[in-house]
Amino acid sequence: MMLYFARMAREARLQLLSAYENIELAQRVLGELCGSAEIDDETTYWVGMALREALANAIKHGNKLSSEKRVLVHMLVVDGQLQIEVEDEGDGFDPSCLQDPTSPGNLLRSSGRGVFYMHQFMDEVNFCAGELGGTRVELRKQIGARRES
């Protein structure tokens, strides 16, 4: 049984090892945060998908599945907005080098869709150099409260 308080925290910080199973943990924390902030289920679902993509990219492409490297996650609900930062300890990433996954020559490629999906599911997606030398992706989504029935 979960117990919620009216003034539950609207922020979470995680340090995850570079392992795919940690994506589930981060998604559960996001679910709890969204639940406490009364974010509707559909928004929570699509933001969760964007988080999954950001984490998978950080683990696979940023940290190259290195057990020595971490992924830092910061989630915050503030001023009607859900903000998520995912930062890896890799070599950095230039998003301008990405190919368009919707162009005919790339439709059958098995990779290259994560950043595209993040842009589809979130209102704002930014990439910048992380404090640890890797890449930080910043995801933002305007949120609405659950409707009362």
DRENLUMFI-760476 format. One record per residue: residue number from 0; x, y, z of N, C-alpha, C, O, CB in turn. Coordinates in nm, 3 decimals, padded with zeros to 5 digits. Each point is the difference from the previous one (the first is absolute). Last residue first. Glycine has a CB too. Example, Ala and Ser with C-alpha at 12.3 -4.5 7.8 and 13.67 -1.06 7.14 Angstrom:
SITE     i      n.px      n.py      n.pz     ca.px     ca.py     ca.pz      c.px      c.py      c.pz      o.px      o.py      o.pz     cb.px     cb.py     cb.pz
SITE     1    01.285   -00.225    00.708    00.082    00.119    00.006   -00.077    00.109    00.073    00.051    00.111    00.017    00.067   -00.174   -00.232
SITE     0   -00.089   -00.509    00.208   -00.089    00.119    00.000    00.090    00.120    00.000    00.104   -00.002    00.066   -00.293   -00.115    00.059
***
This chain:
SITE     i      n.px      n.py      n.pz     ca.px     ca.py     ca.pz      c.px      c.py      c.pz      o.px      o.py      o.pz     cb.px     cb.py     cb.pz
SITE   148   -01.381    01.360   -01.182   -00.121   -00.060   -00.060   -00.123    00.038    00.078   -00.110   -00.041   -00.036    00.245   -00.149   -00.050
SITE   147    00.358    00.448   -00.001   -00.084   -00.062    00.103   -00.126   -00.053   -00.067   -00.061    00.069   -00.082    00.150    00.087    00.263
SITE   146    00.412   -00.088   -00.407   -00.137    00.049    00.007   -00.076   -00.075    00.107    00.012   -00.122    00.013   -00.007    00.183   -00.257
SITE   145    00.535    00.044    00.237   -00.104   -00.101   -00.030   -00.137    00.064    00.011   -00.026    00.085    00.085    00.173   -00.270    00.001
SITE   144    00.254    00.516   -00.203   -00.044   -00.085    00.109   -00.102   -00.101   -00.049   -00.065    00.019   -00.103    00.108    00.166    00.266
SITE   143    00.356    00.019   -00.470   -00.132    00.036    00.050   -00.037   -00.097    00.109    00.047   -00.114    00.003   -00.116    00.211   -00.226
SITE   142    00.556    00.094   -00.042   -00.086   -00.101    00.061   -00.134    00.059    00.040   -00.014    00.120    00.025    00.216   -00.241    00.057
SITE   141    00.266    00.175   -00.429   -00.103    00.072    00.072   -00.099   -00.104    00.052   -00.035   -00.095   -00.070    00.064    00.306   -00.073
SITE   140    00.491   -00.319    00.041   -00.139   -00.024   -00.040   -00.092    00.086    00.084    00.007   -00.003    00.123    00.048   -00.234   -00.193
SITE   139    00.514    00.128   -00.074   -00.101    00.080    00.068   -00.138   -00.028   -00.059   -00.016   -00.016   -00.121    00.187    00.194    00.171
SITE   138    00.392   -00.355   -00.019   -00.134   -00.025   -00.052   -00.099    00.082    00.080    00.006    00.002    00.123    00.057   -00.235   -00.197
SITE   137    00.500    00.182   -00.039   -00.100    00.066    00.084   -00.134   -00.014   -00.069   -00.017    00.041   -00.115    00.187    00.124    00.208
SITE   136    00.346   -00.414   -00.095   -00.121    00.031   -00.075   -00.102    00.055    00.100   -00.022   -00.058    00.106    00.068   -00.124   -00.282
SITE   135    00.520    00.124    00.155   -00.120    00.015    00.081   -00.115    00.032   -00.096    00.011    00.091   -00.083    00.120   -00.011    00.289
SITE   134    00.393   -00.327   -00.238   -00.110    00.077   -00.056   -00.115    00.006    00.099   -00.029   -00.097    00.070    00.097    00.030   -00.302
SITE   133    00.466    00.011    00.364   -00.086   -00.068   -00.097   -00.105    00.095   -00.055    00.026    00.119   -00.022    00.011   -00.334    00.141
SITE   132    00.278    00.334    00.229    00.070   -00.020   -00.126   -00.084   -00.067   -00.107    00.038    00.002   -00.117    00.167   -00.015    00.248
SITE   131   -00.345    00.159    00.317    00.092   -00.112    00.016    00.074   -00.033   -00.130    00.068   -00.102   -00.008   -00.217    00.012    00.186
SITE   130   -00.192    00.428   -00.140    00.105    00.039    00.095    00.106   -00.108    00.016    00.112    00.028    00.042   -00.280    00.112    00.077
SITE   129   -00.106   -00.102   -00.586   -00.026   -00.025    00.141    00.116    00.042    00.087    00.111    00.019   -00.048   -00.257   -00.207   -00.017
SITE   128   -00.040    00.377   -00.428    00.109   -00.070    00.066   -00.035   -00.016    00.147   -00.045    00.094    00.065    00.215   -00.002   -00.230
SITE   127   -00.583   -00.064   -00.161    00.113    00.085    00.033    00.109   -00.086    00.064   -00.023   -00.116    00.033   -00.129    00.318   -00.001
SITE   126   -00.383   -00.196   -00.291    00.122   -00.073    00.030    00.110    00.099    00.031    00.012    00.104   -00.065   -00.081   -00.296   -00.083
SITE   125   -00.512    00.181    00.149    00.127    00.068   -00.023    00.115   -00.091    00.038   -00.007   -00.074    00.098   -00.102    00.298   -00.057
SITE   124   -00.466   -00.188   -00.131    00.112   -00.094    00.015    00.127    00.077   -00.034    00.013    00.054   -00.110   -00.157   -00.259    00.053
SITE   123   -00.433    00.279    00.160    00.133    00.058   -00.023    00.106   -00.106    00.028   -00.008   -00.072    00.099   -00.075    00.303   -00.037
SITE   122   -00.378   -00.339   -00.047   -00.015    00.134   -00.057    00.134    00.061   -00.036    00.010    00.080   -00.093   -00.217   -00.051    00.227
SITE   121    00.102   -00.574   -00.140    00.026    00.111    00.091   -00.022    00.134   -00.070    00.000    00.006   -00.123    00.165   -00.148    00.250
SITE   120   -00.211   -00.289   -00.351   -00.070   -00.017    00.128    00.012    00.119    00.094   -00.082    00.015    00.091    00.120   -00.256   -00.117
SITE   119    00.182    00.210   -00.414   -00.144   -00.022   -00.020   -00.077    00.004    00.131   -00.112    00.050    00.005    00.165   -00.187   -00.206
SITE   118    00.424    00.163    00.199   -00.058    00.123   -00.054   -00.151   -00.013   -00.021   -00.073    00.098    00.015    00.292   -00.048   -00.126
SITE   117    00.017   -00.432    00.246    00.004    00.099    00.109   -00.064    00.131   -00.047   -00.079    00.061    00.073    00.289   -00.167    00.022
SITE   116   -00.150   -00.233   -00.417   -00.111   -00.026    00.091   -00.004    00.101    00.114   -00.108    00.046    00.038    00.121   -00.288   -00.097
SITE   115    00.352    00.265   -00.236   -00.123    00.034   -00.071   -00.120   -00.018    00.091   -00.086    00.088    00.008    00.191   -00.156   -00.226
SITE   114    00.306   -00.082    00.373   -00.007    00.146    00.008   -00.127    00.050   -00.070   -00.065    00.093    00.047    00.319   -00.078   -00.039
SITE   113   -00.175   -00.483   -00.033   -00.018    00.046    00.137   -00.016    00.150    00.012   -00.092    00.047    00.067    00.223   -00.240    00.004
SITE   112   -00.030   -00.091   -00.474   -00.135    00.052    00.023   -00.020    00.062    00.138   -00.097    00.073    00.021    00.018   -00.245   -00.179
SITE   111    00.472   -00.067   -00.054   -00.017    00.137   -00.045   -00.136    00.060    00.025   -00.028    00.111   -00.044    00.193   -00.164   -00.124
SITE   110   -00.034   -00.486    00.064    00.036    00.103    00.098   -00.028    00.138   -00.059   -00.032    00.014   -00.118    00.209   -00.165    00.218
SITE   109   -00.254   -00.256   -00.342   -00.047   -00.037    00.134    00.036    00.104    00.105   -00.045   -00.010    00.114    00.068   -00.228   -00.180
SITE   108   -00.144    00.281   -00.485    00.111   -00.003    00.096   -00.054   -00.029    00.139   -00.108    00.047    00.037    00.241    00.116   -00.178
SITE   107   -00.395   -00.092   -00.267    00.022   -00.137    00.047    00.118   -00.012    00.096    00.031   -00.110    00.047   -00.126    00.031   -00.261
SITE   106   -00.038    00.503    00.010   -00.119   -00.060    00.060    00.023   -00.139    00.059   -00.065   -00.036    00.098   -00.067    00.168   -00.259
SITE   105    00.429    00.199   -00.089    00.023   -00.036    00.141   -00.116   -00.074    00.065    00.008   -00.038    00.117    00.137    00.237   -00.104
SITE   104   -00.130   -00.019   -00.472    00.120   -00.082    00.014    00.025   -00.049    00.142    00.080   -00.091    00.022    00.013    00.215   -00.211
SITE   103   -00.463    00.180    00.079   -00.015   -00.135   -00.056    00.121   -00.091    00.019   -00.017   -00.120    00.023   -00.133    00.222   -00.188
SITE   102    00.046    00.282    00.526    00.034    00.003   -00.143    00.001   -00.143   -00.055    00.034   -00.093    00.073    00.103    00.305   -00.042
SITE   101   -00.210   -00.095    00.434   -00.120   -00.010   -00.083    00.032    00.007   -00.149   -00.089   -00.019   -00.083   -00.039    00.123    00.268
SITE   100    00.453   -00.058    00.181   -00.050   -00.138   -00.005   -00.124   -00.017   -00.087   -00.040   -00.113   -00.029    00.134    00.082    00.254
SITE    99    00.336    00.382   -00.248   -00.145    00.002    00.016   -00.055   -00.143   -00.010    00.010   -00.061   -00.107   -00.022    00.296    00.011
SITE    98    00.515   -00.131    00.277   -00.074   -00.009   -00.126   -00.149   -00.003    00.032   -00.041   -00.046    00.107    00.232   -00.077   -00.221
SITE    97    00.230    00.349    00.410   -00.104   -00.102   -00.012   -00.066    00.005   -00.138   -00.024    00.107   -00.055   -00.015   -00.094    00.301
SITE    96    00.380    00.292   -00.057    00.049   -00.111   -00.083   -00.106   -00.108   -00.022    00.023   -00.094   -00.077    00.205    00.141    00.164
SITE    95   -00.278    00.341    00.200   -00.011    00.041   -00.140    00.048   -00.109   -00.095   -00.025    00.007   -00.120    00.057    00.231    00.192
SITE    94   -00.007   -00.268    00.415   -00.129   -00.038   -00.058   -00.015    00.042   -00.146   -00.086   -00.054   -00.071   -00.011    00.074    00.296
SITE    93    00.525   -00.154    00.085   -00.040    00.113   -00.083   -00.130   -00.036   -00.070    00.001   -00.076   -00.097    00.241    00.148    00.063
SITE    92    00.052   -00.236    00.503   -00.089   -00.034   -00.109   -00.039    00.127   -00.075   -00.033    00.101    00.061   -00.054   -00.302    00.065
SITE    91    00.451   -00.048    00.288   -00.074    00.112   -00.058   -00.073   -00.042   -00.126    00.026   -00.107   -00.055    00.140    00.265    00.152
SITE    90    00.090   -00.449    00.202    00.090    00.090   -00.072   -00.069    00.121   -00.061    00.065    00.083   -00.063    00.074   -00.280    00.017
SITE    89   -00.336   -00.069    00.494    00.065   -00.041   -00.124    00.088    00.108   -00.059    00.045    00.092    00.069   -00.235   -00.242   -00.110
SITE    88   -00.126    00.091    00.441    00.141    00.028    00.021    00.083   -00.041   -00.122    00.118   -00.034    00.012   -00.150    00.002    00.235
SITE    87   -00.516    00.210   -00.184    00.090   -00.115    00.001    00.144    00.046    00.023    00.028    00.119    00.005   -00.183   -00.244   -00.160
SITE    86   -00.385    00.311    00.259    00.139    00.030   -00.033    00.086   -00.125    00.010   -00.007   -00.075    00.097   -00.024    00.309   -00.013
SITE    85   -00.503   -00.006   -00.094    00.070   -00.128   -00.001    00.140    00.028   -00.049    00.020    00.052   -00.110   -00.234   -00.187    00.068
SITE    84   -00.253    00.416    00.242    00.135    00.005   -00.055    00.061   -00.139    00.013   -00.009   -00.062    00.106    00.037    00.308   -00.046
SITE    83   -00.548    00.011   -00.050    00.083   -00.118    00.022    00.135    00.025   -00.064    00.009    00.045   -00.114   -00.211   -00.199    00.120
SITE    82   -00.297    00.416    00.157    00.134    00.011   -00.057    00.080   -00.123    00.036    00.002   -00.043    00.115   -00.011    00.295   -00.102
SITE    81   -00.527   -00.041   -00.038    00.081   -00.114    00.043    00.133    00.011   -00.073    00.004    00.005   -00.123   -00.208   -00.154    00.167
SITE    80   -00.184    00.543    00.091    00.087   -00.066   -00.096    00.073   -00.116    00.066    00.042    00.009    00.115   -00.015    00.207   -00.241
SITE    79   -00.308    00.137    00.333   -00.080   -00.060   -00.106    00.081   -00.073   -00.106   -00.047   -00.020   -00.112   -00.115    00.197    00.153
SITE    78    00.380    00.020    00.349   -00.067    00.101   -00.084   -00.075   -00.060   -00.118    00.013    00.049   -00.113    00.163    00.111    00.181
SITE    77    00.114   -00.522    00.137    00.003    00.138    00.047   -00.072    00.089   -00.101    00.016   -00.016   -00.121    00.202   -00.025    00.245
SITE    76   -00.013   -00.487   -00.005   -00.127    00.060   -00.038   -00.001    00.139    00.060    00.005    00.016    00.122   -00.127   -00.241   -00.134
SITE    75    00.535   -00.146   -00.120   -00.053    00.110    00.080   -00.133    00.046   -00.058   -00.013    00.021   -00.120    00.247    00.049    00.183
SITE    74    00.220   -00.450   -00.083   -00.139    00.024   -00.039   -00.057    00.105    00.094    00.020   -00.005    00.122   -00.047   -00.233   -00.211
SITE    73    00.527    00.004   -00.079   -00.062    00.099    00.088   -00.139    00.027   -00.056   -00.014    00.039   -00.116    00.238    00.067    00.182
SITE    72    00.221   -00.478   -00.112   -00.135    00.038   -00.040   -00.054    00.098    00.103    00.008   -00.024    00.121   -00.047   -00.198   -00.237
SITE    71    00.530   -00.035   -00.076   -00.065    00.084    00.100   -00.136    00.045   -00.055   -00.011    00.041   -00.115    00.237    00.038    00.207
SITE    70    00.135   -00.506   -00.175   -00.093    00.091   -00.065   -00.071    00.076    00.111   -00.056   -00.060    00.092    00.023   -00.093   -00.297
SITE    69    00.544   -00.116    00.180   -00.135    00.020    00.051   -00.082    00.088   -00.094    00.052    00.069   -00.087    00.036   -00.094    00.320
SITE    68    00.376   -00.338   -00.256   -00.059    00.132   -00.021   -00.145    00.004    00.046   -00.070   -00.101   -00.001    00.224    00.137   -00.192
SITE    67    00.135   -00.428    00.192    00.075    00.102    00.076   -00.068    00.137   -00.004    00.029    00.088    00.081    00.182   -00.214   -00.131
SITE    66   -00.348   -00.266   -00.198   -00.044   -00.012    00.139    00.071    00.101    00.090   -00.038    00.019    00.115   -00.008   -00.261   -00.154
SITE    65   -00.070    00.277   -00.502    00.108   -00.015    00.097   -00.053   -00.004    00.143   -00.072    00.090    00.043    00.226    00.029   -00.202
SITE    64   -00.373   -00.063   -00.301   -00.029   -00.113    00.091    00.111   -00.025    00.103    00.010   -00.110    00.054   -00.142    00.009   -00.238
SITE    63    00.124    00.490   -00.111    00.042   -00.124   -00.070   -00.008   -00.123    00.090    00.087   -00.087   -00.003    00.064    00.226   -00.139
SITE    62   -00.273    00.350    00.207    00.090   -00.074    00.089    00.048   -00.133   -00.058    00.081   -00.070    00.062   -00.197    00.177    00.127
SITE    61   -00.162    00.178   -00.469    00.084    00.087    00.082    00.104   -00.078    00.079    00.120    00.018   -00.019   -00.310    00.140    00.035
SITE    60   -00.127   -00.394   -00.285    00.085    00.084   -00.084    00.094    00.088    00.080    00.116    00.019   -00.038   -00.294   -00.022   -00.132
SITE    59   -00.121   -00.306    00.405    00.060   -00.068   -00.114    00.101    00.087   -00.074    00.115   -00.040   -00.018   -00.324   -00.092   -00.004
SITE    58   -00.027    00.308    00.405    00.064   -00.127    00.038    00.076   -00.060   -00.117    00.116   -00.039    00.015   -00.298   -00.001    00.153
SITE    57   -00.072    00.432   -00.241    00.109    00.030    00.093    00.077   -00.127    00.035    00.123    00.001    00.006   -00.254    00.192    00.086
SITE    56   -00.259   -00.237   -00.357    00.109    00.066   -00.074    00.119    00.027    00.089    00.114   -00.021   -00.040   -00.283    00.124   -00.112
SITE    55   -00.216   -00.276    00.353    00.059   -00.102   -00.087    00.116    00.060   -00.080    00.104   -00.064   -00.016   -00.327   -00.054   -00.001
SITE    54   -00.030    00.414    00.282    00.082   -00.089    00.081    00.068   -00.107   -00.086    00.118   -00.029    00.020   -00.270    00.069    00.174
SITE    53   -00.154    00.252   -00.404    00.116    00.076    00.047    00.095   -00.088    00.080    00.121    00.007   -00.017   -00.261    00.201    00.023
SITE    52   -00.271   -00.396   -00.143    00.089    00.023   -00.115    00.127    00.074    00.042    00.110   -00.036   -00.041   -00.310    00.042   -00.110
SITE    51   -00.137   -00.069    00.476    00.059   -00.130   -00.038    00.100    00.018   -00.114    00.110   -00.056    00.003   -00.321   -00.062    00.069
SITE    50   -00.045    00.493    00.054    00.103   -00.032    00.100    00.070   -00.130   -00.035    00.123   -00.009    00.009   -00.255    00.130    00.166
SITE    49   -00.236   -00.001   -00.435    00.113    00.087   -00.030    00.115   -00.026    00.097    00.116   -00.003   -00.040   -00.273    00.177   -00.050
SITE    48   -00.244   -00.400    00.170    00.063   -00.051   -00.123    00.122    00.084   -00.037    00.103   -00.053   -00.040   -00.328   -00.032   -00.039
SITE    47   -00.037    00.230    00.442    00.073   -00.122    00.033    00.070   -00.061   -00.120    00.111   -00.051    00.011   -00.274    00.010    00.169
SITE    46   -00.128    00.401   -00.244    00.124    00.048    00.061    00.087   -00.119    00.040    00.122    00.004   -00.015   -00.240    00.205    00.100
SITE    45   -00.305   -00.312   -00.246    00.086    00.049   -00.107    00.130    00.059    00.053    00.105   -00.016   -00.063   -00.309    00.062   -00.072
SITE    44   -00.120   -00.208    00.453    00.043   -00.108   -00.091    00.099    00.052   -00.104    00.107   -00.058   -00.018   -00.328   -00.055    00.051
SITE    43    00.014    00.423    00.260    00.099   -00.083    00.071    00.054   -00.109   -00.091    00.120   -00.027    00.000   -00.236    00.074    00.217
SITE    42   -00.239    00.213   -00.378    00.124    00.077    00.003    00.111   -00.081    00.066    00.112   -00.003   -00.049   -00.243    00.218    00.057
SITE    41   -00.293   -00.406    00.003    00.052    00.003   -00.137    00.131    00.077   -00.008    00.095   -00.045   -00.064   -00.330    00.031   -00.023
SITE    40    00.000   -00.006    00.505    00.061   -00.127   -00.038    00.059    00.003   -00.141    00.106   -00.057   -00.022   -00.267   -00.057    00.172
SITE    39    00.124    00.569    00.153   -00.090   -00.098   -00.059    00.077   -00.120   -00.056    00.118    00.009   -00.033   -00.278    00.176   -00.023
SITE    38    00.315    00.104    00.483    00.015    00.010   -00.145   -00.082   -00.112   -00.062    00.005   -00.114    00.046    00.228    00.218   -00.028
SITE    37   -00.148    00.034    00.469   -00.130   -00.013   -00.066    00.007    00.026   -00.150   -00.089    00.064   -00.057   -00.016    00.004    00.270
SITE    36    00.461   -00.103    00.130   -00.027    00.132   -00.057   -00.132    00.003   -00.075   -00.036    00.100   -00.062    00.282   -00.061    00.043
SITE    35   -00.086   -00.438    00.216   -00.007    00.095    00.110   -00.030    00.141   -00.049   -00.055    00.082    00.073    00.215   -00.223    00.055
SITE    34   -00.099   -00.203   -00.449   -00.118   -00.027    00.082   -00.015    00.101    00.111   -00.111    00.048    00.026    00.134   -00.288   -00.078
SITE    33    00.365    00.254   -00.214   -00.118    00.048   -00.075   -00.128   -00.024    00.079   -00.090    00.084   -00.002    00.209   -00.130   -00.213
SITE    32    00.275   -00.124    00.400    00.008    00.146   -00.003   -00.122    00.058   -00.072   -00.062    00.095    00.049    00.315   -00.107   -00.047
SITE    31   -00.202   -00.454   -00.002   -00.031    00.048    00.135   -00.003    00.153    00.004   -00.089    00.059    00.060    00.194   -00.266    00.037
SITE    30    00.032    00.004   -00.499   -00.141   -00.027    00.026   -00.045    00.050    00.136   -00.108    00.057    00.014    00.126   -00.254   -00.161
SITE    29    00.441    00.216    00.037   -00.077    00.099   -00.076   -00.150   -00.017    00.024   -00.072    00.098    00.019    00.254   -00.092   -00.195
SITE    28    00.098   -00.330    00.355    00.015    00.125    00.075   -00.077    00.112   -00.070   -00.067    00.081    00.065    00.294   -00.155    00.021
SITE    27   -00.206   -00.334   -00.308   -00.086   -00.011    00.119    00.007    00.127    00.084   -00.102    00.047    00.051    00.135   -00.297   -00.049
SITE    26    00.254    00.216   -00.372   -00.138    00.019   -00.044   -00.098   -00.013    00.117   -00.101    00.071    00.003    00.163   -00.160   -00.230
SITE    25    00.394    00.004    00.303   -00.021    00.142   -00.026   -00.144    00.027   -00.044   -00.059    00.101    00.038    00.302   -00.078   -00.101
SITE    24   -00.119   -00.473    00.121    00.003    00.070    00.128   -00.029    00.148   -00.020   -00.084    00.058    00.070    00.250   -00.224    00.018
SITE    23   -00.115   -00.099   -00.472   -00.126   -00.029    00.068   -00.009    00.074    00.134   -00.105    00.054    00.035    00.098   -00.279   -00.147
SITE    22    00.409    00.240   -00.129   -00.101    00.082   -00.068   -00.135   -00.019    00.069   -00.075    00.096    00.018    00.200   -00.114   -00.237
SITE    21    00.261   -00.240    00.332   -00.022    00.121    00.078   -00.098    00.097   -00.065   -00.047    00.093    00.064    00.277   -00.120    00.024
SITE    20   -00.071   -00.383   -00.295   -00.103   -00.025    00.101   -00.028    00.122    00.088   -00.105    00.007    00.063    00.174   -00.246   -00.063
SITE    19    00.282    00.235   -00.338   -00.136    00.022   -00.050   -00.107   -00.023    00.105   -00.105    00.066   -00.003    00.187   -00.133   -00.220
SITE    18    00.414    00.244    00.336   -00.062   -00.130   -00.026   -00.145    00.025   -00.038   -00.069    00.080    00.062    00.225   -00.200    00.101
SITE    17    00.254    00.408    00.034   -00.032   -00.013   -00.142   -00.049   -00.140   -00.032    00.072   -00.079   -00.061    00.099    00.254    00.006
SITE    16   -00.243    00.079    00.538    00.105   -00.068   -00.073   -00.047   -00.018   -00.144   -00.120   -00.001   -00.027    00.202   -00.119    00.237
SITE    15   -00.265    00.529    00.094   -00.022   -00.137   -00.044    00.125   -00.058   -00.064    00.075    00.071   -00.068   -00.317   -00.019    00.035
SITE    14    00.023    00.356    00.364    00.128   -00.036   -00.060   -00.010   -00.147   -00.033   -00.006   -00.085    00.089    00.139    00.264    00.041
SITE    13   -00.521    00.238   -00.028    00.048   -00.138   -00.003    00.140   -00.006   -00.058    00.034    00.077   -00.091   -00.270   -00.161    00.068
SITE    12   -00.183    00.434    00.240    00.134   -00.010   -00.058    00.046   -00.144    00.012   -00.011   -00.062    00.106    00.067    00.304   -00.046
SITE    11   -00.545    00.084   -00.033    00.072   -00.125    00.023    00.136    00.008   -00.070    00.012    00.054   -00.110   -00.230   -00.186    00.129
SITE    10   -00.264    00.444    00.148    00.134   -00.008   -00.058    00.062   -00.135    00.033   -00.021   -00.055    00.107    00.048    00.304   -00.089
SITE     9   -00.431   -00.039    00.164   -00.020    00.016   -00.143    00.133   -00.011   -00.074    00.017    00.055   -00.109   -00.218    00.091    00.151
SITE     8   -00.030   -00.315    00.469    00.107    00.061   -00.078   -00.033    00.001   -00.148   -00.064   -00.092   -00.051    00.229    00.018    00.223
SITE     7   -00.570    00.075    00.178    00.106   -00.091   -00.040    00.102    00.072   -00.090   -00.035    00.094   -00.072   -00.126   -00.289    00.090
SITE     6   -00.258    00.327    00.257    00.117    00.080   -00.034    00.119   -00.088   -00.038    00.114    00.028    00.039   -00.197    00.152    00.116
SITE     5   -00.335   -00.377   -00.035   -00.038    00.112   -00.087    00.122    00.080   -00.046    00.003    00.049   -00.112   -00.222   -00.037    00.231
SITE     4    00.269   -00.530   -00.009   -00.027    00.118    00.079   -00.024    00.115   -00.095    00.057    00.004   -00.109    00.084   -00.088    00.300
SITE     3   -00.167   -00.493   -00.211    00.036    00.128   -00.059   -00.038    00.113    00.095   -00.101   -00.008    00.070    00.070   -00.087   -00.301
SITE     2    00.136   -00.472    00.214   -00.058    00.108    00.077    00.048    00.131   -00.060    00.120    00.022   -00.014   -00.130   -00.163    00.224
SITE     1   -00.050   -00.413   -00.368    00.073    00.126   -00.007   -00.075    00.106    00.080   -00.123    00.005   -00.002    00.217   -00.066   -00.225
SITE     0   -00.061   -00.511    00.238   -00.084    00.118    00.000    00.088    00.124    00.000    00.098    00.008    00.074   -00.281   -00.132    00.047
***
